[in-house]
């Protein structure tokens, strides 16, 4: 079975940075598009960023574009989210997720279509 373990969350002041990691095991990592999603208290689960099977295409929500960078290392089965210039509104539980796909291009962004999920890691940004 596919297992995902997210880590790297913590408390940081506004303007600071964090790097989230997701370790994936169980099947061929490159068979999956990957995404980062977040859920703040009282809000719906929203996409943060996503990346295609081989890392050639990325997607970012408007709220994080220019501040966050998603990347993957298929040789190490890891997914990363580098978060810079953090804002209090970035406070949420962040989840990594995998979507099995035959496509090299990025075509799946909706969280409802992702197959496997990590446990989530808390990110808190103070004012």
C-alpha positions as CSV (number, residue, x, y, z in Angstrom):
1,X,0.0,0.0,0.0
2,X,1.1,3.6,-0.6
3,X,2.1,5.4,2.6
4,X,2.7,9.1,3.0
5,X,4.3,10.8,6.0
6,X,4.3,14.5,6.2
7,X,6.7,16.4,8.4
8,X,8.3,19.8,8.8
9,X,5.5,21.9,10.3
10,X,5.9,24.2,13.2
11,X,5.5,27.7,14.5
12,X,7.0,30.6,12.6
13,X,6.6,34.4,12.6
14,X,5.1,36.2,9.7
15,X,7.7,36.7,7.0
16,X,9.6,33.5,7.9
17,X,10.0,30.3,6.1
18,X,9.3,26.6,6.5
19,X,10.1,23.5,4.5
20,X,7.6,20.7,4.5
21,X,8.5,17.2,3.4
22,X,6.5,14.1,2.4
23,X,8.1,10.7,2.4
24,X,6.3,8.2,0.1
25,X,6.6,4.5,0.1
26,X,4.9,1.4,-1.2
27,X,4.8,1.8,-5.0
28,X,6.6,3.5,-7.9
29,X,6.6,7.2,-6.9
30,X,6.8,8.5,-10.4
31,X,3.4,6.9,-11.2
32,X,1.8,9.6,-9.0
33,X,1.0,13.2,-9.4
34,X,1.5,14.9,-6.0
35,X,-0.1,17.7,-4.2
36,X,0.0,19.8,-1.0
37,X,-3.4,20.7,0.5
38,X,-4.3,22.6,3.6
39,X,-7.2,23.1,5.9
40,X,-7.6,26.1,8.3
41,X,-10.1,26.0,11.1
42,X,-13.6,26.5,9.8
43,X,-12.6,26.3,6.2
44,X,-12.7,23.7,3.4
45,X,-9.7,21.7,2.3
46,X,-8.0,23.6,-0.4
47,X,-5.2,22.9,-2.8
48,X,-1.9,24.7,-2.2
49,X,0.3,23.3,-5.0
50,X,0.6,20.3,-7.2
51,X,3.3,18.7,-9.3
52,X,3.2,16.3,-12.2
53,X,4.7,12.8,-12.2
54,X,8.2,13.8,-13.3
55,X,8.2,17.3,-11.9
56,X,7.8,19.0,-15.3
57,X,4.7,21.0,-14.5
58,X,3.5,22.7,-11.3
59,X,0.4,24.4,-10.1
60,X,0.0,27.0,-7.4
61,X,-3.1,28.5,-5.9
62,X,-3.2,32.3,-6.3
63,X,-2.8,32.8,-2.5
64,X,0.6,31.2,-2.5
65,X,2.0,31.9,-5.9
66,X,5.4,33.5,-5.8
67,X,5.9,32.5,-2.2
68,X,5.8,28.7,-2.2
69,X,7.7,26.2,-4.3
70,X,6.7,22.6,-4.8
71,X,9.3,20.1,-5.9
72,X,9.9,16.3,-5.9
73,X,12.8,14.0,-6.0
74,X,11.7,10.7,-7.6
75,X,15.0,9.0,-6.8
76,X,14.3,9.6,-3.1
77,X,10.5,9.3,-3.1
78,X,10.1,12.7,-1.5
79,X,7.9,15.7,-2.0
80,X,8.8,19.1,-0.7
81,X,7.0,22.4,-0.2
82,X,9.3,25.3,0.4
83,X,7.2,28.1,2.0
84,X,8.6,31.6,2.1
85,X,7.2,35.0,3.2
86,X,4.7,33.2,5.4
87,X,1.5,35.0,6.5
88,X,-0.8,34.4,9.3
89,X,-3.5,33.3,6.8
90,X,-1.2,30.4,5.9
91,X,-1.9,28.8,9.3
92,X,-3.4,25.4,8.6
93,X,-2.9,21.7,8.7
94,X,-1.0,20.8,5.6
95,X,-1.4,17.5,3.9
96,X,0.5,15.8,1.1
97,X,-1.4,13.6,-1.2
98,X,-0.8,11.3,-4.2
99,X,-2.9,10.6,-7.3
100,X,-2.1,7.7,-9.5
101,X,-2.1,8.8,-13.1
102,X,-0.8,7.7,-16.6
103,X,-0.3,11.3,-17.7
104,X,3.0,13.1,-17.7
105,X,1.2,16.5,-17.7
106,X,-0.5,17.8,-14.6
107,X,-4.2,17.2,-14.8
108,X,-5.4,16.5,-11.3
109,X,-5.7,19.3,-8.8
110,X,-9.0,18.8,-6.9
111,X,-8.4,17.1,-3.5
112,X,-11.4,14.9,-4.0
113,X,-9.6,13.1,-6.8
114,X,-6.4,12.2,-4.9
115,X,-6.1,8.6,-3.8
116,X,-3.7,8.6,-0.8
117,X,-3.1,11.1,2.0
118,X,-0.6,11.7,4.7
119,X,-1.5,12.5,8.3
120,X,-1.0,16.2,8.0
121,X,1.4,18.6,9.7
122,X,0.5,21.8,11.5
123,X,1.8,25.1,10.3
124,X,1.2,28.1,12.5
125,X,2.2,31.6,11.5
126,X,2.2,34.3,14.2
127,X,1.7,38.0,13.6
